[in-house]
Amino acid sequence: MGRRRCALLEAVFRERVEALCALARDLTSRADTRAALLEWLSAVTASARWSRHCPGNGTPPGPAAEAARLLGLTVAGISPRQD
């Protein structure tokens, strides 16, 4: 992988981590801490899924993708139903 591509991916990943940190800070003020945690975990799962399948990654889905999928199912299973 070339230096430019590595630098670009590093910048993108850094932005994604910073966005997750900002979301965590915003969610700390929520009265419903369970819902806030579930929202953050969903964002982490989405970020992990994106990272694993980002364009040009060239890495087939593996244990990390499966872990992200299982975490997503867990979050969905304990989330309040939206009827």
N, CA and C of each residue as an Amber inpcrd file, in Angstrom:
protein
   249
   0.8680000  -1.1720000   0.0000000   0.0000000   0.0000000   0.0000000
   0.9080000   1.2270000   0.0000000   0.6040000   2.1940000  -0.8540000
   1.4080000   3.3980000  -0.9700000   1.2720000   4.3220000   0.2270000
   2.2560000   5.1930000   0.3700000   2.2420000   6.1400000   1.4950000
   1.0230000   7.0560000   1.4690000   0.6890000   7.5530000   0.2790000
  -0.4560000   8.4660000   0.1920000  -1.7480000   7.7790000   0.6110000
  -1.9010000   6.5630000   0.1440000  -3.1200000   5.8320000   0.4980000
  -3.1780000   5.5760000   2.0030000  -2.0620000   5.1820000   2.5820000
  -2.0020000   4.9510000   4.0310000  -2.3250000   6.2310000   4.7930000
  -1.7620000   7.3480000   4.3440000  -2.0130000   8.6270000   5.0160000
  -3.4800000   9.0080000   4.9060000  -4.0610000   8.7690000   3.7440000
  -5.4810000   9.0860000   3.5460000  -6.3580000   8.2160000   4.4380000
  -6.0900000   6.9190000   4.4660000  -6.8750000   6.0250000   5.3190000
  -6.7120000   6.3820000   6.7900000  -5.4990000   6.7300000   7.1890000
  -5.2640000   7.1290000   8.5790000  -6.0690000   8.3770000   8.9270000
  -6.1100000   9.3320000   8.0230000  -6.8810000  10.5610000   8.2590000
  -8.3730000  10.2590000   8.3640000  -8.8560000   9.4020000   7.4960000
 -10.2840000   9.0350000   7.5300000 -10.6060000   8.3220000   8.8350000
  -9.7780000   7.3670000   9.2190000 -10.0310000   6.6390000  10.4640000
  -9.9600000   7.5760000  11.6680000  -9.0120000   8.5120000  11.6550000
  -8.8960000   9.4770000  12.7520000 -10.1770000  10.3050000  12.8620000
 -10.6930000  10.7450000  11.7090000 -11.9470000  11.5060000  11.7070000
 -13.0950000  10.6830000  12.2690000 -13.1410000   9.4170000  11.9290000
 -14.2170000   8.5490000  12.4120000 -14.1210000   8.3700000  13.9270000
 -12.9090000   8.1940000  14.4360000 -12.7230000   8.0520000  15.8870000
 -13.0960000   9.3490000  16.5890000 -12.6820000  10.4790000  16.0230000
 -13.0330000  11.7710000  16.6170000 -14.5500000  11.9690000  16.6300000
 -15.2180000  11.5210000  15.5740000 -16.6830000  11.6330000  15.5260000
 -17.3260000  10.7580000  16.6050000 -16.7840000   9.5690000  16.8280000
 -17.3140000   8.6980000  17.8900000 -17.0790000   9.3110000  19.2660000
 -15.9280000   9.9340000  19.4560000 -15.6430000  10.6120000  20.7320000
 -16.5900000  11.7840000  20.9470000 -16.8350000  12.5510000  19.8920000
 -17.7630000  13.6860000  19.9950000 -19.1710000  13.2000000  20.3190000
 -19.5810000  12.1180000  19.6760000 -20.9020000  11.5560000  19.9670000
 -20.9790000  11.1150000  21.4200000 -19.9380000  10.4670000  21.9070000
 -19.9140000  10.0270000  23.3070000 -20.0550000  11.2210000  24.2520000
 -19.3410000  12.3040000  23.9470000 -19.4600000  13.5050000  24.7960000
 -20.8850000  14.0530000  24.7650000 -21.4880000  14.0990000  23.5830000
 -22.8620000  14.6070000  23.4530000 -23.8580000  13.7290000  24.2050000
 -23.6200000  12.4350000  24.1690000 -24.5670000  11.5070000  24.7880000
 -24.4900000  11.4930000  26.3110000 -23.4190000  12.0120000  26.8820000
 -23.2940000  11.9930000  28.3500000 -24.3480000  12.8460000  29.0380000
 -24.9400000  13.7650000  28.3120000 -25.9490000  14.6250000  28.9240000
 -27.3590000  14.0290000  28.8600000 -27.5040000  12.8930000  28.2440000
 -28.8220000  12.2720000  28.1110000 -29.2920000  11.7050000  29.4430000
 -30.5580000  11.8650000  29.7140000 -31.1320000  11.3180000  30.9450000
 -31.2030000   9.7950000  30.8820000 -31.5330000   9.2690000  29.7180000
 -31.6450000   7.8170000  29.5350000 -30.2800000   7.2800000  29.1140000
 -29.4880000   6.8750000  30.1120000 -28.1210000   6.4360000  29.8310000
 -28.0850000   5.1370000  29.0370000 -29.0660000   4.2830000  29.2470000
 -29.1220000   3.0270000  28.4900000 -29.3030000   3.3160000  27.0040000
 -30.2400000   4.1820000  26.6780000 -30.4740000   4.5430000  25.2760000
 -29.2430000   5.2220000  24.6790000 -28.5840000   6.0470000  25.4800000
 -27.3750000   6.7280000  25.0040000 -26.2760000   5.7140000  24.6950000
 -26.1000000   4.7390000  25.5820000 -25.0940000   3.7070000  25.3530000
 -25.4220000   2.8980000  24.1140000 -26.6840000   2.5330000  23.9510000
 -27.0840000   1.7700000  22.7750000 -26.8550000   2.5610000  21.4910000
 -27.1240000   3.8450000  21.5370000 -26.8850000   4.6890000  20.3650000
 -25.3960000   4.7240000  20.0310000 -24.5600000   4.8660000  21.0640000
 -23.1210000   4.9160000  20.8370000 -22.6060000   3.5830000  20.3190000
 -23.0730000   2.4810000  20.9100000 -22.6410000   1.1580000  20.4430000
 -23.0600000   0.9230000  18.9940000 -24.2200000   1.4110000  18.6290000
 -24.6560000   1.2920000  17.2350000 -23.7330000   2.0700000  16.3110000
 -23.3170000   3.2380000  16.7470000 -22.3920000   4.0450000  15.9480000
 -21.0310000   3.3660000  15.8370000 -20.5700000   2.7680000  16.9170000
 -19.2980000   2.0460000  16.8920000 -19.3890000   0.8650000  15.9320000
 -20.5070000   0.1440000  15.9990000 -20.7100000  -1.0020000  15.1140000
 -20.7220000  -0.5680000  13.6540000 -21.4270000   0.5130000  13.3650000
 -21.4830000   1.0160000  11.9880000 -20.0930000   1.4410000  11.5180000
 -19.3380000   2.0750000  12.3990000 -17.9930000   2.5090000  12.0400000
 -17.0870000   1.3070000  11.7870000 -17.1940000   0.2980000  12.6270000
 -16.3810000  -0.9100000  12.4430000 -16.7520000  -1.6040000  11.1400000
 -18.0330000  -1.6620000  10.8590000 -18.4910000  -2.2910000   9.6230000
 -17.9470000  -1.5270000   8.4110000 -18.0250000  -0.1890000   8.4540000
 -17.5100000   0.6300000   7.3610000 -16.0090000   0.4110000   7.2040000
 -15.2870000   0.4340000   8.3270000 -13.8370000   0.2740000   8.2820000
 -13.4370000  -1.0530000   7.6670000 -14.1810000  -2.0610000   7.9880000
 -13.8640000  -3.3990000   7.4960000 -14.1300000  -3.5160000   6.0000000
 -15.1220000  -2.7830000   5.5160000 -15.5240000  -2.9120000   4.1130000
 -15.2850000  -1.6370000   3.3230000 -14.3960000  -0.7880000   3.7950000
 -14.1700000   0.4680000   3.0930000 -13.6140000   0.1930000   1.6980000
 -13.9500000   1.0700000   0.7590000 -13.5000000   0.8630000  -0.6160000
 -11.9830000   0.7380000  -0.6980000 -11.5350000  -0.2390000  -1.4430000
 -10.1020000  -0.4100000  -1.6490000  -9.3900000  -1.1340000  -0.5300000
 -10.1200000  -1.5790000   0.4650000  -9.4820000  -2.2730000   1.5720000
  -8.8350000  -3.5590000   1.0800000  -9.5320000  -4.2820000   0.2200000
  -8.9900000  -5.5070000  -0.3330000  -8.9620000  -6.6580000   0.6440000
  -9.4580000  -6.4550000   1.8410000  -9.4670000  -7.5000000   2.8440000
 -10.8540000  -8.1180000   2.9030000 -10.9400000  -9.4130000   2.6910000
 -12.2580000 -10.0380000   2.7590000 -12.7950000 -10.0030000   4.1800000
 -14.1090000 -10.0360000   4.3250000 -14.6820000 -10.0560000   5.6750000
 -14.1040000 -11.2150000   6.4690000 -13.8140000 -10.9600000   7.7110000
 -13.2280000 -11.9950000   8.5600000 -13.7570000 -11.8810000   9.9720000
 -12.9540000 -12.2280000  10.9620000 -13.4040000 -12.2000000  12.3550000
 -13.8930000 -10.8340000  12.8130000 -13.2440000  -9.7560000  12.3810000
 -13.6710000  -8.4200000  12.8100000 -15.0610000  -8.1010000  12.2580000
 -15.2970000  -8.4610000  11.0090000 -16.6090000  -8.2200000  10.4140000
 -17.6730000  -9.0500000  11.1240000 -17.3290000 -10.2700000  11.4530000
 -18.2780000 -11.1330000  12.1660000 -18.5570000 -10.5790000  13.5640000
 -17.5280000 -10.0700000  14.2330000 -17.7170000  -9.4670000  15.5600000
 -18.6170000  -8.2490000  15.4630000 -18.4180000  -7.4300000  14.4390000
 -19.2740000  -6.2550000  14.2460000 -20.7120000  -6.6740000  13.9810000
 -20.8850000  -7.7230000  13.1830000 -22.2360000  -8.2170000  12.8930000
 -22.9090000  -8.7150000  14.1810000 -22.1750000  -9.4680000  14.9830000
 -22.7440000  -9.9960000  16.2240000 -23.0530000  -8.8850000  17.2180000
 -22.1810000  -7.8710000  17.2940000 -22.4580000  -6.7400000  18.1680000
 -23.7190000  -6.0260000  17.7150000 -23.8810000  -5.8630000  16.4120000
 -25.0900000  -5.2440000  15.8800000 -26.3390000  -6.0160000  16.2600000
 -26.2660000  -7.3440000  16.1830000 -27.4050000  -8.1700000  16.5730000
 -27.6900000  -8.0450000  18.0660000 -26.6250000  -7.9760000  18.8650000
 -26.7960000  -7.8210000  20.3080000 -27.4560000  -6.4990000  20.6450000
 -26.9690000  -5.4260000  20.0450000 -27.5590000  -4.1030000  20.2760000
 -29.0170000  -4.1050000  19.8480000 -29.3030000  -4.6920000  18.7000000
 -30.6960000  -4.7580000  18.2310000 -31.5470000  -5.5680000  19.2010000
 -30.9670000  -6.6290000  19.7720000 -31.7210000  -7.4790000  20.6760000
 -32.0550000  -6.8310000  22.0060000 -31.2290000  -5.8840000  22.4680000
 -31.5130000  -5.2590000  23.7610000 -32.0830000  -3.8500000  23.6160000
 -32.2370000  -3.4170000  22.3890000 -32.8000000  -2.0930000  22.1480000
 -34.3120000  -2.1290000  22.3520000 -34.8770000  -1.0190000  22.8290000
 -36.3340000  -0.9620000  22.9570000 -36.9770000  -1.0770000  21.5780000
 -38.0840000  -1.7590000  21.5290000 -38.7980000  -1.8960000  20.2530000
 -39.4710000  -0.5910000  19.8920000 -39.4060000  -0.2690000  18.6150000
 -40.0270000   0.9490000  18.0980000 -41.3320000   0.5690000  17.4130000
 -42.3920000   0.3930000  18.1690000 -43.6930000  -0.0030000  17.5910000
 -44.4880000   1.1790000  17.1340000
